Amino acid sequence: MELTSRDFGSSYSWTIVSLDLAKETYGEVLQPVYDEGDKDLALGSLVDGLCVLCNYRGNRADVWVIKVYGVKDSWTRLASIPYVTDPGRDQFSVPLCISNDGKVLLQFGSKLVLYDIKNGSSSEIQNFDECLKAYTIVESMVSPDAPIRHWI
């Protein structure tokens, strides 16, 4: 899946594009209804599904997860995370993971932040001097570099 933006004059239109490799088809994934205002979107994976992080510049970030693909009403707002200080140029990243007790791990600039959905609190768990990007890695037995002839 990929999140793309199209510039229509002074406003952007965000589109989530999906690709089904088995059927060799592509399509658009319907999105949740976001609040009005200036925003940036980021796409990720969380809780075995697609996740969208909507950053309302300097105000808050909403975390959305989809339950059923192709059904617009199946998007659920998992959390609305306020910015406790002026973020400057920094924004929250797409959540890296969520714990069983409802704590969401995000990157914010060079910091890792743990947000507790139940009580609405956040805590900085690590501050790196030069952290540019954090990733979640999922192991697989299939190598992306494997020759195609072995797949058939």
C-alpha positions as CSV (number, residue, x, y, z in Angstrom):
1,M,0.0,0.0,0.0
2,E,1.1,3.5,-0.7
3,L,-0.1,6.9,0.4
4,T,0.2,9.5,-2.3
5,S,-0.8,13.1,-2.5
6,R,-2.0,15.1,-5.5
7,D,-1.7,18.9,-5.6
8,F,-4.9,20.6,-6.7
9,G,-4.0,24.3,-6.6
10,S,-3.8,25.3,-2.9
11,S,-5.1,22.0,-1.4
12,Y,-3.9,18.4,-1.4
13,S,-5.9,15.2,-2.0
14,W,-4.4,12.1,-0.2
15,T,-5.0,8.7,-1.8
16,I,-4.2,5.2,-0.4
17,V,-3.4,2.9,-3.3
18,S,-3.4,-0.9,-2.9
19,L,-1.8,-3.6,-5.1
20,D,-3.0,-7.2,-5.0
21,L,0.0,-9.2,-6.3
22,A,-2.0,-12.5,-6.5
23,K,-4.7,-11.0,-8.7
24,E,-2.4,-8.4,-10.3
25,T,-4.9,-5.6,-9.6
26,Y,-4.8,-2.3,-7.9
27,G,-7.3,0.0,-6.3
28,E,-8.0,2.8,-3.9
29,V,-8.5,2.2,-0.2
30,L,-11.3,4.3,1.2
31,Q,-10.2,6.5,4.1
32,P,-11.7,7.7,7.4
33,V,-13.3,11.1,7.6
34,Y,-10.6,13.4,9.0
35,D,-11.3,16.6,10.9
36,E,-10.9,19.9,9.0
37,G,-7.6,21.7,9.1
38,D,-4.1,21.6,7.9
39,K,-2.8,18.0,8.1
40,D,-0.2,15.5,7.0
41,L,-0.8,11.8,6.7
42,A,1.5,8.8,7.1
43,L,0.7,5.2,6.4
44,G,1.8,2.1,8.4
45,S,0.8,-1.2,9.8
46,L,-0.5,-1.8,13.3
47,V,-2.5,-4.6,15.0
48,D,-2.5,-6.8,11.9
49,G,-4.0,-4.0,9.8
50,L,-3.5,-0.8,7.9
51,C,-2.9,2.3,10.1
52,V,-3.0,6.0,9.2
53,L,-1.5,8.7,11.3
54,C,-3.1,12.1,10.7
55,N,-0.9,14.9,12.1
56,Y,-2.9,18.1,12.6
57,R,0.2,20.4,12.4
58,G,1.2,21.4,15.9
59,N,-2.1,20.5,17.5
60,R,-2.5,16.7,17.7
61,A,-2.1,13.4,15.9
62,D,-4.9,10.9,15.3
63,V,-4.1,7.2,14.9
64,W,-6.6,5.3,12.7
65,V,-6.8,1.6,12.1
66,I,-9.0,-0.3,9.6
67,K,-10.9,-3.4,10.5
68,V,-12.4,-4.4,7.1
69,Y,-10.7,-3.4,3.9
70,G,-13.1,-1.8,1.4
71,V,-15.5,-0.6,4.1
72,K,-15.1,3.1,4.8
73,D,-17.0,2.9,8.1
74,S,-14.7,0.2,9.5
75,W,-12.0,2.8,10.3
76,T,-11.6,3.3,14.1
77,R,-9.8,6.2,15.7
78,L,-7.5,4.3,18.1
79,A,-6.1,7.4,19.8
80,S,-5.9,11.2,19.6
81,I,-2.5,12.3,20.8
82,P,-2.0,15.9,21.8
83,Y,1.2,17.8,21.3
84,V,2.3,18.8,24.8
85,T,4.8,21.3,23.6
86,D,5.4,23.3,20.5
87,P,6.7,20.6,18.1
88,G,8.5,23.0,15.8
89,R,9.3,20.9,12.6
90,D,8.8,17.6,14.4
91,Q,5.8,15.4,14.0
92,F,4.7,12.0,15.4
93,S,5.6,9.0,13.3
94,V,3.3,6.2,12.4
95,P,3.0,4.0,15.5
96,L,5.8,1.5,15.7
97,C,3.8,-1.0,17.8
98,I,1.0,-1.2,20.4
99,S,1.2,-3.2,23.6
100,N,-1.5,-5.5,25.0
101,D,-2.3,-3.0,27.7
102,G,-2.9,-0.1,25.2
103,K,0.4,1.7,25.0
104,V,1.5,3.0,21.6
105,L,5.1,3.5,20.7
106,L,5.8,6.4,18.4
107,Q,8.8,8.3,17.2
108,F,8.8,12.1,17.7
109,G,11.8,13.8,16.1
110,S,14.8,12.1,17.8
111,K,12.7,10.8,20.7
112,L,10.8,7.6,21.3
113,V,7.5,8.3,23.0
114,L,5.1,5.9,24.8
115,Y,1.5,7.1,24.7
116,D,-1.0,5.4,27.1
117,I,-4.4,5.3,25.3
118,K,-6.3,4.5,28.6
119,N,-5.2,7.5,30.6
120,G,-4.1,9.9,27.8
121,S,-0.6,10.3,29.2
122,S,2.7,10.2,27.3
123,S,6.3,9.6,28.4
124,E,9.6,9.9,26.7
125,I,11.4,6.6,26.9
126,Q,14.5,7.5,24.9
127,N,16.1,10.5,23.4
128,F,18.7,9.9,20.6
129,D,20.9,12.7,19.4
130,E,20.6,11.8,15.8
131,C,17.7,9.5,15.2
132,L,16.3,10.1,11.7
133,K,13.9,7.1,11.3
134,A,12.7,4.1,13.3
135,Y,11.3,1.0,11.6
136,T,9.4,-2.1,12.7
137,I,11.0,-5.2,11.1
138,V,9.0,-8.4,10.6
139,E,10.9,-11.6,9.8
140,S,10.0,-13.6,6.7
141,M,11.2,-16.8,5.2
142,V,10.8,-15.2,1.7
143,S,13.7,-13.1,0.5
144,P,12.9,-10.1,-1.6
145,D,16.1,-10.9,-3.6
146,A,15.1,-14.5,-4.4
147,P,15.1,-15.4,-8.0
148,I,11.6,-15.5,-9.5
149,R,12.0,-19.0,-10.9
150,H,12.0,-20.4,-7.3
151,W,8.5,-18.8,-6.7
152,I,6.8,-20.7,-9.6
